[in-house]
């Protein structure tokens, strides 16, 4: 991703250090694991996992924002 961003003159921001110890099963967990309940109206139907699976929680979105704000 960094090479692709650089090739078009964009700045790549790596949030990996922000997520250190906080991703799936981290403390606090800021990325959803496999979600099978709490589906929204537009979500996948059971038995498929929810579209929330493997996506950031609110705290994960904050970690991405922290990385962006440092760069700006």
N, CA, C and O atoms as a GROMACS GRO file, in nm:
protein
  288
    1UNK      N    1   0.081  -0.118   0.000
    1UNK     CA    2   0.000   0.000   0.000
    1UNK      C    3   0.086   0.125   0.000
    1UNK      O    4   0.055   0.224  -0.066
    2UNK      N    5   0.196   0.119   0.075
    2UNK     CA    6   0.284   0.236   0.079
    2UNK      C    7   0.340   0.266  -0.059
    2UNK      O    8   0.346   0.382  -0.099
    3UNK      N    9   0.382   0.162  -0.132
    3UNK     CA   10   0.437   0.183  -0.266
    3UNK      C   11   0.332   0.241  -0.360
    3UNK      O   12   0.363   0.329  -0.441
    4UNK      N   13   0.208   0.193  -0.350
    4UNK     CA   14   0.101   0.244  -0.435
    4UNK      C   15   0.073   0.391  -0.404
    4UNK      O   16   0.056   0.472  -0.495
    5UNK      N   17   0.069   0.426  -0.276
    5UNK     CA   18   0.045   0.565  -0.237
    5UNK      C   19   0.157   0.655  -0.286
    5UNK      O   20   0.133   0.761  -0.344
    6UNK      N   21   0.279   0.612  -0.263
    6UNK     CA   22   0.396   0.691  -0.303
    6UNK      C   23   0.401   0.710  -0.453
    6UNK      O   24   0.441   0.817  -0.501
    7UNK      N   25   0.362   0.607  -0.528
    7UNK     CA   26   0.370   0.616  -0.674
    7UNK      C   27   0.278   0.722  -0.734
    7UNK      O   28   0.300   0.767  -0.846
    8UNK      N   29   0.176   0.761  -0.660
    8UNK     CA   30   0.085   0.865  -0.711
    8UNK      C   31   0.098   0.996  -0.631
    8UNK      O   32   0.013   1.085  -0.643
    9UNK      N   33   0.204   1.005  -0.550
    9UNK     CA   34   0.229   1.129  -0.478
    9UNK      C   35   0.150   1.144  -0.349
    9UNK      O   36   0.147   1.253  -0.292
   10UNK      N   37   0.087   1.037  -0.302
   10UNK     CA   38   0.010   1.043  -0.178
   10UNK      C   39   0.101   1.005  -0.060
   10UNK      O   40   0.204   0.941  -0.079
   11UNK      N   41   0.061   1.044   0.058
   11UNK     CA   42   0.135   1.009   0.179
   11UNK      C   43   0.070   0.888   0.243
   11UNK      O   44  -0.050   0.887   0.267
   12UNK      N   45   0.150   0.787   0.269
   12UNK     CA   46   0.102   0.666   0.335
   12UNK      C   47   0.117   0.681   0.486
   12UNK      O   48   0.224   0.720   0.533
   13UNK      N   49   0.012   0.651   0.561
   13UNK     CA   50   0.016   0.655   0.706
   13UNK      C   51  -0.003   0.513   0.756
   13UNK      O   52  -0.105   0.450   0.729
   14UNK      N   53   0.095   0.462   0.829
   14UNK     CA   54   0.089   0.326   0.882
   14UNK      C   55   0.040   0.330   1.026
   14UNK      O   56   0.112   0.377   1.115
   15UNK      N   57  -0.083   0.281   1.052
   15UNK     CA   58  -0.138   0.284   1.187
   15UNK      C   59  -0.100   0.162   1.272
   15UNK      O   60  -0.155   0.144   1.381
   16UNK      N   61  -0.008   0.079   1.225
   16UNK     CA   62   0.023  -0.047   1.294
   16UNK      C   63   0.062  -0.024   1.440
   16UNK      O   64   0.017  -0.098   1.528
   17UNK      N   65   0.144   0.076   1.466
   17UNK     CA   66   0.186   0.098   1.605
   17UNK      C   67   0.069   0.141   1.693
   17UNK      O   68   0.067   0.111   1.813
   18UNK      N   69  -0.029   0.210   1.636
   18UNK     CA   70  -0.148   0.251   1.712
   18UNK      C   71  -0.230   0.129   1.756
   18UNK      O   72  -0.291   0.130   1.862
   19UNK      N   73  -0.230   0.026   1.673
   19UNK     CA   74  -0.310  -0.093   1.700
   19UNK      C   75  -0.233  -0.199   1.779
   19UNK      O   76  -0.290  -0.303   1.813
   20UNK      N   77  -0.106  -0.175   1.809
   20UNK     CA   78  -0.024  -0.272   1.881
   20UNK      C   79  -0.094  -0.314   2.011
   20UNK      O   80  -0.117  -0.231   2.100
   21UNK      N   81  -0.129  -0.442   2.022
   21UNK     CA   82  -0.193  -0.495   2.142
   21UNK      C   83  -0.340  -0.460   2.157
   21UNK      O   84  -0.400  -0.490   2.260
   22UNK      N   85  -0.399  -0.397   2.056
   22UNK     CA   86  -0.538  -0.351   2.067
   22UNK      C   87  -0.629  -0.406   1.958
   22UNK      O   88  -0.746  -0.370   1.953
   23UNK      N   89  -0.578  -0.492   1.871
   23UNK     CA   90  -0.659  -0.544   1.761
   23UNK      C   91  -0.751  -0.655   1.815
   23UNK      O   92  -0.789  -0.652   1.932
   24UNK      N   93  -0.786  -0.750   1.733
   24UNK     CA   94  -0.875  -0.859   1.776
   24UNK      C   95  -0.811  -0.931   1.893
   24UNK      O   96  -0.693  -0.967   1.888
   25UNK      N   97  -0.886  -0.951   1.998
   25UNK     CA   98  -0.841  -1.015   2.123
   25UNK      C   99  -0.745  -0.927   2.201
   25UNK      O  100  -0.686  -0.974   2.298
   26UNK      N  101  -0.727  -0.804   2.163
   26UNK     CA  102  -0.640  -0.713   2.237
   26UNK      C  103  -0.710  -0.655   2.357
   26UNK      O  104  -0.824  -0.691   2.387
   27UNK      N  105  -0.644  -0.566   2.425
   27UNK     CA  106  -0.702  -0.503   2.543
   27UNK      C  107  -0.670  -0.354   2.540
   27UNK      O  108  -0.558  -0.318   2.575
   28UNK      N  109  -0.759  -0.268   2.501
   28UNK     CA  110  -0.895  -0.301   2.462
   28UNK      C  111  -0.901  -0.349   2.317
   28UNK      O  112  -0.819  -0.311   2.234
   29UNK      N  113  -0.998  -0.432   2.289
   29UNK     CA  114  -1.016  -0.484   2.153
   29UNK      C  115  -1.076  -0.372   2.068
   29UNK      O  116  -1.186  -0.325   2.096
   30UNK      N  117  -1.007  -0.330   1.964
   30UNK     CA  118  -1.055  -0.220   1.882
   30UNK      C  119  -1.091  -0.262   1.741
   30UNK      O  120  -1.130  -0.180   1.658
   31UNK      N  121  -1.078  -0.392   1.713
   31UNK     CA  122  -1.121  -0.450   1.585
   31UNK      C  123  -1.217  -0.564   1.619
   31UNK      O  124  -1.187  -0.647   1.705
   32UNK      N  125  -1.330  -0.569   1.551
   32UNK     CA  126  -1.425  -0.678   1.571
   32UNK      C  127  -1.362  -0.810   1.528
   32UNK      O  128  -1.290  -0.816   1.428
   33UNK      N  129  -1.390  -0.916   1.602
   33UNK     CA  130  -1.360  -1.050   1.556
   33UNK      C  131  -1.472  -1.093   1.461
   33UNK      O  132  -1.527  -1.010   1.390
   34UNK      N  133  -1.506  -1.220   1.460
   34UNK     CA  134  -1.618  -1.267   1.380
   34UNK      C  135  -1.747  -1.234   1.455
   34UNK      O  136  -1.765  -1.278   1.568
   35UNK      N  137  -1.834  -1.158   1.393
   35UNK     CA  138  -1.960  -1.114   1.455
   35UNK      C  139  -2.074  -1.194   1.394
   35UNK      O  140  -2.092  -1.195   1.272
   36UNK      N  141  -2.151  -1.260   1.479
   36UNK     CA  142  -2.263  -1.339   1.428
   36UNK      C  143  -2.398  -1.291   1.481
   36UNK      O  144  -2.501  -1.344   1.441
   37UNK      N  145  -2.399  -1.191   1.570
   37UNK     CA  146  -2.524  -1.137   1.624
   37UNK      C  147  -2.524  -0.986   1.608
   37UNK      O  148  -2.424  -0.927   1.568
   38UNK      N  149  -2.636  -0.923   1.639
   38UNK     CA  150  -2.644  -0.777   1.632
   38UNK      C  151  -2.638  -0.724   1.491
   38UNK      O  152  -2.574  -0.622   1.464
   39UNK      N  153  -2.704  -0.793   1.400
   39UNK     CA  154  -2.701  -0.754   1.258
   39UNK      C  155  -2.786  -0.630   1.232
   39UNK      O  156  -2.887  -0.606   1.298
   40UNK      N  157  -2.743  -0.552   1.135
   40UNK     CA  158  -2.823  -0.438   1.092
   40UNK      C  159  -2.911  -0.483   0.976
   40UNK      O  160  -2.896  -0.594   0.925
   41UNK      N  161  -3.002  -0.398   0.935
   41UNK     CA  162  -3.096  -0.434   0.828
   41UNK      C  163  -3.026  -0.468   0.698
   41UNK      O  164  -3.071  -0.557   0.625
   42UNK      N  165  -2.916  -0.401   0.667
   42UNK     CA  166  -2.844  -0.424   0.541
   42UNK      C  167  -2.738  -0.534   0.552
   42UNK      O  168  -2.662  -0.557   0.458
   43UNK      N  169  -2.732  -0.602   0.666
   43UNK     CA  170  -2.626  -0.699   0.692
   43UNK      C  171  -2.652  -0.833   0.623
   43UNK      O  172  -2.761  -0.860   0.573
   44UNK      N  173  -2.547  -0.917   0.623
   44UNK     CA  174  -2.558  -1.054   0.571
   44UNK      C  175  -2.658  -1.133   0.656
   44UNK      O  176  -2.675  -1.106   0.774
   45UNK      N  177  -2.722  -1.229   0.594
   45UNK     CA  178  -2.815  -1.314   0.668
   45UNK      C  179  -2.740  -1.430   0.729
   45UNK      O  180  -2.641  -1.478   0.674
   46UNK      N  181  -2.790  -1.477   0.846
   46UNK     CA  182  -2.731  -1.595   0.912
   46UNK      C  183  -2.743  -1.713   0.816
   46UNK      O  184  -2.842  -1.719   0.743
   47UNK      N  185  -2.651  -1.805   0.810
   47UNK     CA  186  -2.540  -1.823   0.904
   47UNK      C  187  -2.414  -1.747   0.865
   47UNK      O  188  -2.310  -1.766   0.928
   48UNK      N  189  -2.419  -1.660   0.764
   48UNK     CA  190  -2.301  -1.581   0.727
   48UNK      C  191  -2.269  -1.482   0.839
   48UNK      O  192  -2.358  -1.435   0.908
   49UNK      N  193  -2.141  -1.452   0.855
   49UNK     CA  194  -2.103  -1.357   0.959
   49UNK      C  195  -2.145  -1.216   0.919
   49UNK      O  196  -2.165  -1.186   0.801
   50UNK      N  197  -2.158  -1.131   1.019
   50UNK     CA  198  -2.197  -0.992   0.998
   50UNK      C  199  -2.089  -0.917   0.922
   50UNK      O  200  -1.971  -0.954   0.925
   51UNK      N  201  -2.128  -0.811   0.852
   51UNK     CA  202  -2.032  -0.726   0.782
   51UNK      C  203  -1.943  -0.650   0.880
   51UNK      O  204  -1.843  -0.592   0.839
   52UNK      N  205  -1.979  -0.650   1.009
   52UNK     CA  206  -1.895  -0.587   1.111
   52UNK      C  207  -1.767  -0.666   1.135
   52UNK      O  208  -1.669  -0.612   1.185
   53UNK      N  209  -1.768  -0.794   1.100
   53UNK     CA  210  -1.654  -0.881   1.127
   53UNK      C  211  -1.526  -0.824   1.067
   53UNK      O  212  -1.523  -0.781   0.952
   54UNK      N  213  -1.420  -0.824   1.148
   54UNK     CA  214  -1.286  -0.782   1.108
   54UNK      C  215  -1.277  -0.635   1.067
   54UNK      O  216  -1.185  -0.596   0.995
   55UNK      N  217  -1.372  -0.555   1.111
   55UNK     CA  218  -1.371  -0.411   1.086
   55UNK      C  219  -1.354  -0.338   1.220
   55UNK      O  220  -1.383  -0.396   1.324
   56UNK      N  221  -1.309  -0.214   1.218
   56UNK     CA  222  -1.284  -0.142   1.344
   56UNK      C  223  -1.410  -0.113   1.422
   56UNK      O  224  -1.517  -0.087   1.366
   57UNK      N  225  -1.396  -0.117   1.553
   57UNK     CA  226  -1.498  -0.067   1.644
   57UNK      C  227  -1.478   0.085   1.650
   57UNK      O  228  -1.391   0.140   1.583
   58UNK      N  229  -1.560   0.154   1.731
   58UNK     CA  230  -1.545   0.299   1.746
   58UNK      C  231  -1.403   0.333   1.791
   58UNK      O  232  -1.342   0.427   1.741
   59UNK      N  233  -1.351   0.256   1.887
   59UNK     CA  234  -1.216   0.284   1.936
   59UNK      C  235  -1.111   0.260   1.828
   59UNK      O  236  -1.008   0.328   1.826
   60UNK      N  237  -1.135   0.166   1.738
   60UNK     CA  238  -1.045   0.142   1.626
   60UNK      C  239  -1.047   0.256   1.527
   60UNK      O  240  -0.943   0.293   1.472
   61UNK      N  241  -1.164   0.312   1.503
   61UNK     CA  242  -1.174   0.429   1.415
   61UNK      C  243  -1.095   0.545   1.473
   61UNK      O  244  -1.032   0.622   1.400
   62UNK      N  245  -1.098   0.558   1.606
   62UNK     CA  246  -1.020   0.663   1.673
   62UNK      C  247  -0.870   0.642   1.652
   62UNK      O  248  -0.795   0.738   1.634
   63UNK      N  249  -0.826   0.515   1.654
   63UNK     CA  250  -0.684   0.487   1.633
   63UNK      C  251  -0.641   0.525   1.491
   63UNK      O  252  -0.532   0.578   1.471
   64UNK      N  253  -0.727   0.497   1.393
   64UNK     CA  254  -0.698   0.541   1.256
   64UNK      C  255  -0.691   0.695   1.250
   64UNK      O  256  -0.604   0.752   1.186
   65UNK      N  257  -0.784   0.760   1.318
   65UNK     CA  258  -0.788   0.906   1.319
   65UNK      C  259  -0.661   0.963   1.384
   65UNK      O  260  -0.607   1.064   1.338
   66UNK      N  261  -0.613   0.899   1.492
   66UNK     CA  262  -0.491   0.944   1.558
   66UNK      C  263  -0.373   0.942   1.460
   66UNK      O  264  -0.295   1.037   1.454
   67UNK      N  265  -0.362   0.835   1.384
   67UNK     CA  266  -0.253   0.823   1.286
   67UNK      C  267  -0.264   0.932   1.180
   67UNK      O  268  -0.164   0.992   1.142
   68UNK      N  269  -0.385   0.957   1.133
   68UNK     CA  270  -0.406   1.061   1.033
   68UNK      C  271  -0.373   1.200   1.090
   68UNK      O  272  -0.306   1.280   1.024
   69UNK      N  273  -0.419   1.228   1.210
   69UNK     CA  274  -0.394   1.359   1.271
   69UNK      C  275  -0.246   1.384   1.293
   69UNK      O  276  -0.200   1.497   1.278
   70UNK      N  277  -0.170   1.281   1.330
   70UNK     CA  278  -0.025   1.297   1.347
   70UNK      C  279   0.040   1.339   1.215
   70UNK      O  280   0.133   1.420   1.213
   71UNK      N  281  -0.010   1.283   1.105
   71UNK     CA  282   0.048   1.311   0.975
   71UNK      C  283   0.009   1.451   0.926
   71UNK      O  284   0.090   1.522   0.865
   72UNK      N  285  -0.114   1.488   0.952
   72UNK     CA  286  -0.159   1.622   0.908
   72UNK      C  287  -0.085   1.730   0.983
   72UNK      O  288  -0.110   1.848   0.959
   0.00000   0.00000   0.00000
